[in-house]
Amino acid sequence: KFCISGGVPNYLLAYETPQAVRQFCKRVIDEVAPDGGYILDASAIMQNEVTIENMRAMTYFVREYGQY
């Protein structure tokens, strides 16, 4: 087994709504992480355009939904 990380595009974290971020995170977790071995993270180094609201949406959603 090995671990995969990333998957959340920076444009989503910078320019989309918190609801869109939660929906995307749910999709990624459902498709990639059913057996574990996945770390949800931004696809690249986060830039200044990433909003605090979207970071909160991603963090809180994963803390609630992304439990193994």
N, CA, C and O atoms as a printed pandas DataFrame, in Angstrom:
     atom_number atom_name residue_name chain_id  residue_number  x_coord  y_coord  z_coord
0              1         N          LYS        A               1    0.831   -1.187    0.000
1              2        CA          LYS        A               1    0.000    0.000    0.000
2              3         C          LYS        A               1    0.868    1.240    0.000
3              4         O          LYS        A               1    2.021    1.201    0.431
4              5         N          PHE        A               2    0.325    2.318   -0.474
5              6        CA          PHE        A               2    1.005    3.598   -0.427
6              7         C          PHE        A               2   -0.039    4.682   -0.217
7              8         O          PHE        A               2   -1.240    4.422   -0.294
8              9         N          CYS        A               3    0.414    5.876    0.046
9             10        CA          CYS        A               3   -0.463    6.999    0.354
10            11         C          CYS        A               3   -0.426    8.006   -0.790
11            12         O          CYS        A               3    0.631    8.271   -1.363
12            13         N          ILE        A               4   -1.573    8.556   -1.110
13            14        CA          ILE        A               4   -1.713    9.595   -2.136
14            15         C          ILE        A               4   -2.169   10.868   -1.436
15            16         O          ILE        A               4   -2.985   10.813   -0.515
16            17         N          SER        A               5   -1.648   12.009   -1.865
17            18        CA          SER        A               5   -2.116   13.280   -1.301
18            19         C          SER        A               5   -2.377   14.278   -2.418
19            20         O          SER        A               5   -1.918   14.107   -3.547
20            21         N          GLY        A               6   -3.121   15.319   -2.080
21            22        CA          GLY        A               6   -3.451   16.372   -3.041
22            23         C          GLY        A               6   -4.881   16.237   -3.517
23            24         O          GLY        A               6   -5.724   15.674   -2.819
24            25         N          GLY        A               7   -5.152   16.744   -4.690
25            26        CA          GLY        A               7   -6.445   16.547   -5.310
26            27         C          GLY        A               7   -7.376   17.731   -5.338
27            28         O          GLY        A               7   -8.317   17.738   -6.131
28            29         N          VAL        A               8   -7.158   18.744   -4.500
29            30        CA          VAL        A               8   -8.058   19.905   -4.481
30            31         C          VAL        A               8   -7.368   21.042   -5.242
31            32         O          VAL        A               8   -6.345   21.561   -4.795
32            33         N          PRO        A               9   -7.931   21.423   -6.388
33            34        CA          PRO        A               9   -7.296   22.453   -7.215
34            35         C          PRO        A               9   -7.246   23.817   -6.518
35            36         O          PRO        A               9   -8.179   24.198   -5.811
36            37         N          ASN        A              10   -6.165   24.532   -6.726
37            38        CA          ASN        A              10   -6.039   25.866   -6.135
38            39         C          ASN        A              10   -7.095   26.832   -6.646
39            40         O          ASN        A              10   -7.558   27.686   -5.889
40            41         N          TYR        A              11   -7.486   26.721   -7.907
41            42        CA          TYR        A              11   -8.516   27.632   -8.417
42            43         C          TYR        A              11   -9.813   27.457   -7.633
43            44         O          TYR        A              11  -10.532   28.428   -7.400
44            45         N          LEU        A              12  -10.114   26.230   -7.226
45            46        CA          LEU        A              12  -11.322   25.972   -6.446
46            47         C          LEU        A              12  -11.234   26.676   -5.097
47            48         O          LEU        A              12  -12.199   27.299   -4.655
48            49         N          LEU        A              13  -10.084   26.577   -4.445
49            50        CA          LEU        A              13   -9.898   27.210   -3.142
50            51         C          LEU        A              13   -9.835   28.731   -3.234
51            52         O          LEU        A              13  -10.108   29.422   -2.252
52            53         N          ALA        A              14   -9.481   29.254   -4.396
53            54        CA          ALA        A              14   -9.354   30.698   -4.551
54            55         C          ALA        A              14  -10.623   31.365   -5.062
55            56         O          ALA        A              14  -10.952   32.469   -4.629
56            57         N          TYR        A              15  -11.341   30.718   -5.973
57            58        CA          TYR        A              15  -12.387   31.436   -6.696
58            59         C          TYR        A              15  -13.789   30.848   -6.594
59            60         O          TYR        A              15  -14.746   31.482   -7.039
60            61         N          GLU        A              16  -13.935   29.681   -6.033
61            62        CA          GLU        A              16  -15.261   29.073   -5.920
62            63         C          GLU        A              16  -15.854   29.337   -4.544
63            64         O          GLU        A              16  -15.222   29.968   -3.696
64            65         N          THR        A              17  -17.067   28.852   -4.329
65            66        CA          THR        A              17  -17.760   29.064   -3.063
66            67         C          THR        A              17  -17.377   27.975   -2.060
67            68         O          THR        A              17  -16.896   26.912   -2.454
68            69         N          PRO        A              18  -17.588   28.232   -0.769
69            70        CA          PRO        A              18  -17.347   27.185    0.224
70            71         C          PRO        A              18  -18.179   25.923   -0.043
71            72         O          PRO        A              18  -17.703   24.811    0.187
72            73         N          GLN        A              19  -19.398   26.087   -0.517
73            74        CA          GLN        A              19  -20.237   24.926   -0.838
74            75         C          GLN        A              19  -19.611   24.101   -1.968
75            76         O          GLN        A              19  -19.620   22.871   -1.908
76            77         N          ALA        A              20  -19.079   24.752   -2.976
77            78        CA          ALA        A              20  -18.420   24.037   -4.075
78            79         C          ALA        A              20  -17.187   23.291   -3.566
79            80         O          ALA        A              20  -16.896   22.187   -4.028
80            81         N          VAL        A              21  -16.466   23.885   -2.622
81            82        CA          VAL        A              21  -15.297   23.227   -2.038
82            83         C          VAL        A              21  -15.733   21.963   -1.299
83            84         O          VAL        A              21  -15.122   20.909   -1.473
84            85         N          ARG        A              22  -16.776   22.052   -0.479
85            86        CA          ARG        A              22  -17.274   20.879    0.251
86            87         C          ARG        A              22  -17.722   19.780   -0.700
87            88         O          ARG        A              22  -17.414   18.609   -0.479
88            89         N          GLN        A              23  -18.440   20.136   -1.749
89            90        CA          GLN        A              23  -18.911   19.142   -2.723
90            91         C          GLN        A              23  -17.734   18.450   -3.404
91            92         O          GLN        A              23  -17.744   17.232   -3.584
92            93         N          PHE        A              24  -16.725   19.225   -3.780
93            94        CA          PHE        A              24  -15.559   18.645   -4.442
94            95         C          PHE        A              24  -14.815   17.713   -3.493
95            96         O          PHE        A              24  -14.407   16.619   -3.886
96            97         N          CYS        A              25  -14.639   18.140   -2.253
97            98        CA          CYS        A              25  -13.939   17.314   -1.267
98            99         C          CYS        A              25  -14.683   16.001   -1.039
99           100         O          CYS        A              25  -14.057   14.947   -0.918
100          101         N          LYS        A              26  -15.993   16.055   -0.981
101          102        CA          LYS        A              26  -16.791   14.835   -0.802
102          103         C          LYS        A              26  -16.562   13.889   -1.967
103          104         O          LYS        A              26  -16.362   12.690   -1.773
104          105         N          ARG        A              27  -16.591   14.424   -3.169
105          106        CA          ARG        A              27  -16.383   13.597   -4.362
106          107         C          ARG        A              27  -15.011   12.936   -4.351
107          108         O          ARG        A              27  -14.891   11.743   -4.631
108          109         N          VAL        A              28  -13.972   13.712   -4.027
109          110        CA          VAL        A              28  -12.620   13.159   -4.001
110          111         C          VAL        A              28  -12.503   12.067   -2.941
111          112         O          VAL        A              28  -11.950   11.000   -3.209
112          113         N          ILE        A              29  -13.016   12.323   -1.747
113          114        CA          ILE        A              29  -12.941   11.322   -0.684
114          115         C          ILE        A              29  -13.708   10.064   -1.074
115          116         O          ILE        A              29  -13.214    8.953   -0.880
116          117         N          ASP        A              30  -14.898   10.224   -1.616
117          118        CA          ASP        A              30  -15.704    9.065   -2.008
118          119         C          ASP        A              30  -15.027    8.223   -3.089
119          120         O          ASP        A              30  -15.117    6.996   -3.075
120          121         N          GLU        A              31  -14.350    8.890   -4.022
121          122        CA          GLU        A              31  -13.762    8.173   -5.156
122          123         C          GLU        A              31  -12.360    7.626   -4.875
123          124         O          GLU        A              31  -11.992    6.581   -5.411
124          125         N          VAL        A              32  -11.574    8.313   -4.046
125          126        CA          VAL        A              32  -10.170    7.950   -3.884
126          127         C          VAL        A              32   -9.873    7.274   -2.552
127          128         O          VAL        A              32   -8.926    6.493   -2.458
128          129         N          ALA        A              33  -10.654    7.554   -1.533
129          130        CA          ALA        A              33  -10.248    7.152   -0.186
130          131         C          ALA        A              33  -11.091    6.080    0.492
131          132         O          ALA        A              33  -11.056    6.002    1.720
132          133         N          PRO        A              34  -11.844    5.251   -0.219
133          134        CA          PRO        A              34  -12.699    4.313    0.513
134          135         C          PRO        A              34  -11.915    3.306    1.361
135          136         O          PRO        A              34  -12.436    2.825    2.367
136          137         N          ASP        A              35  -10.695    2.982    0.985
137          138        CA          ASP        A              35   -9.902    2.009    1.745
138          139         C          ASP        A              35   -8.754    2.660    2.515
139          140         O          ASP        A              35   -7.872    1.958    3.009
140          141         N          GLY        A              36   -8.750    3.965    2.624
141          142        CA          GLY        A              36   -7.681    4.660    3.329
142          143         C          GLY        A              36   -6.526    4.989    2.411
143          144         O          GLY        A              36   -6.597    4.770    1.201
144          145         N          GLY        A              37   -5.467    5.513    2.989
145          146        CA          GLY        A              37   -4.274    5.824    2.210
146          147         C          GLY        A              37   -4.367    7.102    1.410
147          148         O          GLY        A              37   -3.660    7.250    0.413
148          149         N          TYR        A              38   -5.218    8.032    1.815
149          150        CA          TYR        A              38   -5.356    9.291    1.084
150          151         C          TYR        A              38   -5.278   10.461    2.054
151          152         O          TYR        A              38   -5.901   10.436    3.116
152          153         N          ILE        A              39   -4.516   11.484    1.692
153          154        CA          ILE        A              39   -4.426   12.722    2.455
154          155         C          ILE        A              39   -4.981   13.832    1.572
155          156         O          ILE        A              39   -4.373   14.182    0.561
156          157         N          LEU        A              40   -6.119   14.380    1.941
157          158        CA          LEU        A              40   -6.713   15.456    1.160
158          159         C          LEU        A              40   -5.911   16.723    1.387
159          160         O          LEU        A              40   -5.648   17.113    2.525
160          161         N          ASP        A              41   -5.522   17.365    0.281
161          162        CA          ASP        A              41   -4.676   18.549    0.339
162          163         C          ASP        A              41   -4.839   19.299   -0.973
163          164         O          ASP        A              41   -5.394   18.772   -1.938
164          165         N          ALA        A              42   -4.356   20.519   -0.999
165          166        CA          ALA        A              42   -4.351   21.280   -2.247
166          167         C          ALA        A              42   -3.419   20.594   -3.244
167          168         O          ALA        A              42   -2.485   19.889   -2.861
168          169         N          SER        A              43   -3.690   20.813   -4.522
169          170        CA          SER        A              43   -2.896   20.178   -5.572
170          171         C          SER        A              43   -1.500   20.745   -5.685
171          172         O          SER        A              43   -0.603   20.084   -6.209
172          173         N          ALA        A              44   -1.299   21.961   -5.202
173          174        CA          ALA        A              44    0.009   22.614   -5.283
174          175         C          ALA        A              44    0.134   23.569   -4.096
175          176         O          ALA        A              44   -0.759   23.635   -3.251
176          177         N          ILE        A              45    1.217   24.290   -4.039
177          178        CA          ILE        A              45    1.389   25.276   -2.981
178          179         C          ILE        A              45    0.276   26.313   -3.100
179          180         O          ILE        A              45    0.043   26.871   -4.173
180          181         N          MET        A              46   -0.396   26.559   -1.999
181          182        CA          MET        A              46   -1.514   27.501   -2.022
182          183         C          MET        A              46   -1.005   28.927   -2.167
183          184         O          MET        A              46   -0.060   29.341   -1.496
184          185         N          GLN        A              47   -1.646   29.657   -3.048
185          186        CA          GLN        A              47   -1.263   31.035   -3.333
186          187         C          GLN        A              47   -2.083   32.005   -2.476
187          188         O          GLN        A              47   -2.982   31.588   -1.747
188          189         N          ASN        A              48   -1.773   33.277   -2.567
189          190        CA          ASN        A              48   -2.458   34.305   -1.782
190          191         C          ASN        A              48   -3.936   34.427   -2.106
191          192         O          ASN        A              48   -4.706   34.926   -1.285
192          193         N          GLU        A              49   -4.348   33.981   -3.288
193          194        CA          GLU        A              49   -5.745   34.123   -3.691
194          195         C          GLU        A              49   -6.684   33.170   -2.953
195          196         O          GLU        A              49   -7.894   33.392   -2.945
196          197         N          VAL        A              50   -6.159   32.130   -2.343
197          198        CA          VAL        A              50   -6.981   31.167   -1.608
198          199         C          VAL        A              50   -7.670   31.901   -0.467
199          200         O          VAL        A              50   -7.022   32.613    0.300
200          201         N          THR        A              51   -8.994   31.725   -0.355
201          202        CA          THR        A              51   -9.742   32.450    0.674
202          203         C          THR        A              51   -9.785   31.664    1.981
203          204         O          THR        A              51   -9.755   30.433    1.991
204          205         N          ILE        A              52   -9.855   32.396    3.064
205          206        CA          ILE        A              52   -9.954   31.784    4.388
206          207         C          ILE        A              52  -11.237   30.974    4.496
207          208         O          ILE        A              52  -11.237   29.895    5.089
208          209         N          GLU        A              53  -12.325   31.476    3.935
209          210        CA          GLU        A              53  -13.603   30.768    3.995
210          211         C          GLU        A              53  -13.519   29.406    3.322
211          212         O          GLU        A              53  -14.065   28.424    3.825
212          213         N          ASN        A              54  -12.831   29.350    2.182
213          214        CA          ASN        A              54  -12.705   28.076    1.481
214          215         C          ASN        A              54  -11.763   27.120    2.201
215          216         O          ASN        A              54  -11.988   25.909    2.196
216          217         N          MET        A              55  -10.724   27.645    2.812
217          218        CA          MET        A              55   -9.841   26.791    3.610
218          219         C          MET        A              55  -10.590   26.214    4.813
219          220         O          MET        A              55  -10.427   25.042    5.153
220          221         N          ARG        A              56  -11.408   27.044    5.447
221          222        CA          ARG        A              56  -12.228   26.560    6.562
222          223         C          ARG        A              56  -13.204   25.493    6.084
223          224         O          ARG        A              56  -13.377   24.462    6.734
224          225         N          ALA        A              57  -13.842   25.748    4.939
225          226        CA          ALA        A              57  -14.801   24.777    4.405
226          227         C          ALA        A              57  -14.118   23.438    4.156
227          228         O          ALA        A              57  -14.659   22.393    4.518
228          229         N          MET        A              58  -12.939   23.455    3.543
229          230        CA          MET        A              58  -12.213   22.223    3.277
230          231         C          MET        A              58  -11.815   21.538    4.581
231          232         O          MET        A              58  -12.034   20.336    4.736
232          233         N          THR        A              59  -11.244   22.273    5.504
233          234        CA          THR        A              59  -10.761   21.706    6.759
234          235         C          THR        A              59  -11.894   21.126    7.591
235          236         O          THR        A              59  -11.807   19.986    8.047
236          237         N          TYR        A              60  -12.950   21.894    7.791
237          238        CA          TYR        A              60  -14.060   21.419    8.626
238          239         C          TYR        A              60  -14.779   20.245    7.993
239          240         O          TYR        A              60  -15.168   19.307    8.688
240          241         N          PHE        A              61  -14.963   20.286    6.670
241          242        CA          PHE        A              61  -15.636   19.181    6.004
242          243         C          PHE        A              61  -14.838   17.891    6.153
243          244         O          PHE        A              61  -15.396   16.844    6.481
244          245         N          VAL        A              62  -13.548   17.969    5.915
245          246        CA          VAL        A              62  -12.708   16.768    5.997
246          247         C          VAL        A              62  -12.660   16.242    7.425
247          248         O          VAL        A              62  -12.650   15.028    7.632
248          249         N          ARG        A              63  -12.631   17.118    8.396
249          250        CA          ARG        A              63  -12.621   16.667    9.796
250          251         C          ARG        A              63  -13.905   15.912   10.148
251          252         O          ARG        A              63  -13.873   14.971   10.942
252          253         N          GLU        A              64  -15.027   16.317    9.566
253          254        CA          GLU        A              64  -16.301   15.653    9.839
254          255         C          GLU        A              64  -16.512   14.417    8.978
255          256         O          GLU        A              64  -16.957   13.383    9.476
256          257         N          TYR        A              65  -16.201   14.512    7.701
257          258        CA          TYR        A              65  -16.555   13.473    6.741
258          259         C          TYR        A              65  -15.434   12.469    6.487
259          260         O          TYR        A              65  -15.695   11.303    6.189
260          261         N          GLY        A              66  -14.202   12.918    6.604
261          262        CA          GLY        A              66  -13.062   12.117    6.169
262          263         C          GLY        A              66  -12.459   11.230    7.236
263          264         O          GLY        A              66  -11.236   11.103    7.305
264          265         N          GLN        A              67  -13.257   10.628    8.047
265          266        CA          GLN        A              67  -12.739    9.752    9.097
266          267         C          GLN        A              67  -12.606    8.323    8.577
267          268         O          GLN        A              67  -13.457    7.841    7.830
268          269         N          TYR        A              68  -11.531    7.656    8.982
269          270        CA          TYR        A              68  -11.358    6.246    8.654
270          271         C          TYR        A              68  -11.772    5.419    9.839
271          272         O          TYR        A              68  -11.708    4.191    9.788
